[in-house]
Each structure stands twice: as C-alpha cells, then as structure tokens.
Amino acid sequence: MGDEVILLGYWPSQYGMRARIAVEEKGIQYEYKEEDAFNYNKSPLLLEMNPVHKKTPVLVHNGKPICESLIVIEYIDEVWNHKSPLLPSDPYDRAQARFWADFVHRKVYDAAKRIWTTKGEEREGEKNEFIECMKLLEQQLGEKPYFGGDSLGFVDVAFVPFYSWFQVYEKFGNFNMEAECPNIIAWAKRCLQKQSVANTLPDQHKVYDLAIWIRKKLGIE
Amino acid sequence: MASNQHVKLFGTVRSPFVKRAEIALKLKGVEYEYVEESLSNKSDDLLKYNPVHKKVPVLLHNDKPVCESLVIVEYVDEAWTGYPILPSDPYHRAQARFWSKFIDDKVFPAAFKAAWNPNEKERDKGAEEAREALQILENKLKGKFFNGDSIGLVDLAALYIAFWLPLIQEAGGLDLYSGEKYPKLEKWGHEILNHPVVKGVLPPRDNVLAIYKTRFQNISASK
C-alpha cells in the first residue's frame, strides 16, 4: 500500500496500548518508537507531532499526526476499513460504543489512578468507585464474549489495557478483582488470547514495580 | 430514515452541552420534542435514560437513549443525512474530534476553576490555564469557522467561548478572554452568534448574565 505508519508510545501507558492493539488488530505494518515519557525525555518527533499535549500515543500516518488514543482507534478503523471492524456499523451501536469508551477513559481511569496515588480514606473511596465502575461494565458486557460482541471492539480495546494495571489496583486498594468482578477477569483473559492484545500488554509485575518506583519518585507515601 | 421517528431531547435551557445537541438536530432539520429538566429535581425519565451520569443532554430516538453531548452530535450526524457536521475525510474527522476534546478537557475545567474554585490561588491558576487554552485555539483558527466556511463539530463544542465565557467573565470580573488578545476568536464569535440556527437556540443573554451575577453575589455574601 505504500503507507508509512509510526506509533509513538510508552510501554506502561494504557493509552498507548490501545493504539498498539488497534494497529495490530488491523495487521498494519508499522514502526513502534518507545518514548521515555516518565523521565520527560520527550523525543523531537513527539514534540513536533503533538505540540499541544506533548503526550503519547501519537500515530504518524504518512507524516501526519493523529493524537488522543480513542481518536487514534477511530481513525485506524476508518482508514483500514477492510478488516477487523472495531466500531459497529449501526449509528446507535456506535453511539453506545463511544459512550462506554468515554466512560472507561474518564471515570474508570480517574478512579483507578487515584487508588495508587492517594491514601487512607480517599483511597478507600476511589477503590469503591473503581469497583462500582467494574460492576457497571460487567453489566454492559453481559453474556457477550467481548464488549464488541463476537469480536474485539472499540470498548474492548479501550478497556483491556487496564488489565496490566490490575495488580497495582489490587495491591494498593487491598481487594481482589477476581472476587469482585469475575466476569471482567474472564473477559480480559479471553482478550489476551488475541495476538494483538498479548503482544501489547506488559506483564502485571513489571507494571507494579514501575508504580512503586513512580510513587517513590513523586514522594507519595 | 428520518421521518415518523420519535425524537426527544432532555435538557436545561442554559446548558452549553445541551445546545450542542439542539444545534445538531436543527442543522439536520430533525423535528424533536424538548423536555426541560430541573437539575435539582431530576425526572424519573432522565434517571432511567442516563443512569450512569444522570446528566443532560439525553437524546431519545425511538425510545433508545444516547448520552454525552459529543456522542449525541456524532450520532445525529450519522443517523440523519443532510448537513455534514463532521468532515468526511478520516484525517479531518480525527482533527475535529481532537479539537472538540481539547475544548472539553482544557477550556471548560479551566474556566470553571477560574470562576468557582473556593481557593484564590486555584482561581488564578484556572485563569492562566484558560488563557493558554484560548491562545492555542486562536492560533489554530484559520477560516471563518473552525470547520471552514460552515459550522461543524468544533464550532458547536467551542460555542461556550462565544456565548457563556464572556458572560461569566463579566459577571465575575474575571480576566480570561478579550477581543484584543484573541482577534480571530472574537471574529469567529460574532459569526457563530449570528448564525441563524445558533441564534435561534441560544437563551437570552441577560437572563444568563443575571444568573451568573447572582451566583457570584451568593459566594461573596457567604464569605
């Protein structure tokens, strides 16, 4: 096809994982470039391609940048529309997919992040909020193998990267995901059967070690 | 697809988010029933159709709810033919989504912080963040509208800047926006406020100003 596709990412970032899973699902030939995001060692390419936010992921397609993970997924789905559709074709179903991806992006992300960056009562509150979100998502999933139905969809790609962070949430939040929301764990393991997800998600222990390191660096006790 | 389908919009008269949905429906020529909600006394319907966030706007299309203003706008664009609210090219669509998200993630929270945060330092920080965000939009704006010659997704998202932001500024004596600092935004503001569809849905300016003034007065009174 003659397309040049570069993906700028940061290995523990759920946002970057989303973009990578989407690219892999579509079988796109791409070059992955790892950014040293936490050390603020941002590459000239990143700063040029995402001057507004200076964040990963950035998809560079034939020299043109697309930023913001959910927007990247939609772009990929629209351009490489010949296989593995990530969004449904019906407008109402698409609206539902966008709604739940947004829910994961804002509500789930915020509560999850605060589980390991806060302490005491605040942390307890965030953990409960997170578990509530998980139960809502379990309800949404229902009996379907994936949020997208029979195959990986927009919400699956948006949400499954969180799996690599579950150990962090469990250990700091002092709870067990399998006990609280077994269907989410079953769903995540099902997703991990897919090459695109297995190739992308880092090991939970590696992510946990990073979280410990970040907390130390930020002076969070 | 369109005719004979029942469309209902739950909203509140002064919400910029609700106006996005209304303008989208009107641009497509969709007939709809409007239901005014009271945020302090939410209807059973609202809670039923948006149990997750319990917020307006909610679009009900043949009894199926769509929530979140930008999701609603994209839905309206896809469910009805006619006026194109998003561009057709995937790259330009990605750009439109990016800038709409930028407005929601950067402009709104900063403006709210600048106006309503109880801490003065935080209010100053909010004002600084708002000005930065506005400068980025000022630099980005090229044509008559963010969407080019006609209004589109980003213009609907940014309408807050043209109508509500100056009113909050006036009511609270804030320093967020000025026509001199952002001449392109200023010009865009005039254009969009005079757009026939937009003009037709906006609440009365004095009404909104009075409400903001009362809120600010109540805050100072309680100090």
Interface residues (C-beta under 8 A of the other chain):
Chain A: V52 H61 K64 I66 C67 E68 I71 V72 E74 Y75 E78 V79 P91 Y92 R94 A95 Q96 R98 F99 D102 F103 L136
Chain B: V52 H61 K64 V66 C67 E68 V71 I72 E74 Y75 E78 A79 P90 Y91 R93 A94 R97 F98 K101 F102 I136
